[in-house]
Amino acid sequence: KGKCPEDGWDESTIELFLHELAIMDSNNFLGNCGVGEREGRVVSGLVARRHYRLIHGIGRSGDISAVQPKAAGSSLLNKLTNSVVLDIIKLAGVRTVASCFVVPMATGMSLTLCFLTLRHKRPKAKYIIWPRIDQKSCFKSMITAGFEPVVIENALEGDELRTDLEAVEAKIKALGAENILCVHSTTSCFAPRVPDRLEELAVICANYGIPHIVNNAYGVQSSKCMHLIQQGARVGRIDAFVQSLDKNFMVPVGGAIIAGFNESFIQEISKMYPGRASASPSLDVLITLLSLGTSGYKKLLKERKEMFSYLSSELKKLANNHNERLLDTPHNPISLAMSLKNLDENNDAAVTQLGSMLFTRQVSGARVVPCGSVQTVNNYTFKGFMSHANDYPCAYLNAASAIGIKKQDVDVFLKRLDKCLKTFRKEAKQEKSINEINDCNAATEQLED
């Protein structure tokens, strides 16, 4: 049926299935006689076993989704993977998605592929409207495709950074709709930035006849992000949305899913990919989804939500204990931010030092964001880089509840963060005492004089 099984398969069943696919490829035929330049020859047995002897990759020179006659097993694997992934995207909340395919590139290059496909539809266009998000790969994806990003600064609403819809529409009018390739929006992001207002952006795109590409990097694991995409497509225009394989399905880095609501446009993107492609990302995600089944993946999504609530409540307690606060970002379903105002006021270098301390204590993924950092990316200078705004009111620390996180991860992180913050408070007290003693000594000397 081309759908993900409800109950996961055991490893021996999956291996048997993959071996059956592999013997359908010509390089594994007993009497095969290959006289071409690409015959699936692999000199290392270890490499052959690592890939289950599925050596030919996927697609043909003109289309990554095309069937390769001498690699029937690899072609079947490709078709099945795309079908199973489509089923999971529907299960995760985008029920009306029409088509998708796994591409052996990470999210940034997959976005570039989408932009290059749109180039043929809009030859006059040179600009991409991009509500700012301080993440390099999605910014560079537009540069690499040869377009000029038009950065729309976010609007500060309470603690949250949200899409400035008026600025988006004003820029479309100023540049002219025909000169704009697309609007490039974002769902999953680090707090205090929250997912873009996808429904409103989709309506604007529909009204002006402008394509809309969504960077949904780690949004499959969030029902809220997927709901935004579904609603955006229902009320307006979303041409494609791109998501990472490693972030959403816990497989090695190197693959993404390009999906959309118009099957012919998604096929156009797949035909834009030059040459054949590695089957590794497709193989990894198929094995993973067959082992989990829909019930296993649903369980992971449920656990992630529960851990988000737990992380939120515990981080709030810790923040209060250190005279800081958990920033109020109710529209961000994955990432949280805790202010570091006191740390920043006492010592300019303390904020970045905290990040180093956490890393050396084996806390990975936590981002410490100081105020006022400046960074240049491809000749574009961003003030307040990493904070998604020129002048965010305070320094802060990020932590995310992503798929696969366990209670133990949260507990260990909070324990180590608490210890680091106590170290800073102790040092600050000692410094204050030393300053008071010095002040007292100076006053005594003045009296004696």
Secondary structure, DSSP 8 states (H G I E B T S, - for coil): --S--SS---HHHHHHHHHHHHTTBGGG-TT----SS-S---S-HHHHHHTTT--S-BSBTTBTTS--TTBHHHHHHHHHHHHHHHHHHHHHT-TT--EEEEESS-HHHHHHHHHHHHHHH-TT--EEEEE----HHHHHHHHHTT-EEEEE--EEETTEEE--HHHHHHHHHHH-GGGEEEEEEESS--TTB----HHHHHHHHHHHT--EEEE-TTTTT-HHHHHHHHHHHHHS---EEEEEHHHHH---SS-EEEEES-HHHHHHHHHHS-S-B-SHHHHHHHHHHHHHHHHHHHHHHHHHHHHHHHHHHHHHHHHHHTT--B---TT-SSEEEEE-HHHHHH-TTHHHHHHHHHHHTT--S-EEE-TT-EEEETTEEEETTTTTSTT-SS-EEEEE--TT--HHHHHHHHHHHHHHHHHHHHHHHHHHHHHHHHHHHHHHHHHH-
